[in-house]
Amino acid sequence: MRKIVFLFIMGSILFSCQNNKNYTISGTVADGAYEGTNVYIQEMTNDAMVVVDTLVVTNGSFSLKGVADSTVLRFISLDESVSPQQESRVPVLIEPGKIEVLFDTVVTVKGTKVNDAYTEFRQQQRELVKSIRSVMEQYNTASAEGSMTDSLEAQIKASYDKISDQLTGLNFNFIKNNIGNDLGKYAFLTSSSMFSPEQQKEILELADDNFKAQENIQRVIVRLENLENVAIGKKFVDFTLKDTQGNDVSLSDYAGNGKYVLVDFWAAWCGPCRQEMPNVVAAYDKYKTKGFEVVGVSFDKDRESWIRGIAELKMTWPQMSDLRYWESPVVDLYAINGIPHTILLDKEGVIIGKDLRGDALDAKLAELMP
């Protein structure tokens, strides 16, 4: 009798353990226009979405059951052609439990610990994005109406920066706390560029080796290494491109040869570059006789546009480009996220400043060349 009871208990335990791996996904689609359309279960492979299962919306719902031997990230996607403006794809961490997915004006996933946390994170994210849009609308309205003042612009900028910092902090904390699961890893993949190098390093130190070995994460790691190579206090990293006549020219032809050198990364298509260029022209005219040089490095892709931009912006200093746009190796070499981007080199070619613009550039040059 005891043996029978023991076997019964062990069987119940075993059955319970097996059940602990079961998962169900119950989906609800609020918009009746999706009735009878496909629901795609996808996985992300090499930055591409691959369909691994297909369901159908029936009576406004769909369901999926299975056994989760380990947690895995999947994406549930509706037919985006039905309502192109509506959010139609959501990441879901497949893990044991009952997972509920609701496609409405806002898409939510709940029912398990990590999915609950991700949904809460996304809700907070949406609120902050709304606040940022409101601030931008305030700026655009004031600019259009001509009511913008210096104090109002400063106030709007302060509000924007505050909300932006909150958004960065929200993303950082979620990812740091979840980098051990696929939702946290996915969040890092889609938002790593918003973090400072120090924040990126802090997260990557917590990540597993398989994640860090991925090609797209290796690019982040290499960029961080390159950023250290071109940090303030380091000597410039040399490169060779073509000048406007098609001749090979190197940064070392100008840098480290007894002059202060401003390396200006720009492009003719770049609006902010064009806005800043008069400041660079003024600085060049003011200090060129005192041992100051500017070297323009263009990320253009069309030679005629590049040459025309040089003339239009009255750039009379040396220029170089490989006309490869953002595919230029220089982008990674100097870990450049956007342009205009500048680095200031001392007479020995050591980096002593970055992204100095307008009055800040003039003040620094006046300090170096009184």
Buried (B, 14 or more C-beta within 10 A) or exposed (E): EEEEEEEEEEEEEEEEEEEEBEBBBBBBBEBEBBEEBBBBBBBBEEEEEEEEEEBEBEEBEBEBEEEBEEBEBBBBBBBEEBBEEBEBBBBBBBBBBEBBBBBEEEBBBBBBEBBBBBBEBBEBBEBBEEBBEEBEEBBEEBEEEEEBEEEEEEEBEEBBEEBBEBBBEBBBEBBBEBBEBBBBBBBBBEBBEEBEBEBBBBBBEBBEEEBEEBEEBEEBBEBBEBBEBBEEEEBBBEBEBBEBEEEEBEBBBBBBEEBBBBBBBBBBBBEEBBEBBEBBBEBBEBBBEEEBBBBBBBBBBBBEBBBEBBEEBEBEBBBBBBBBBEEBEBBBBBBBEEBBBBBBBBBEBBBBBBEBBBEEBBEBBEEBBE
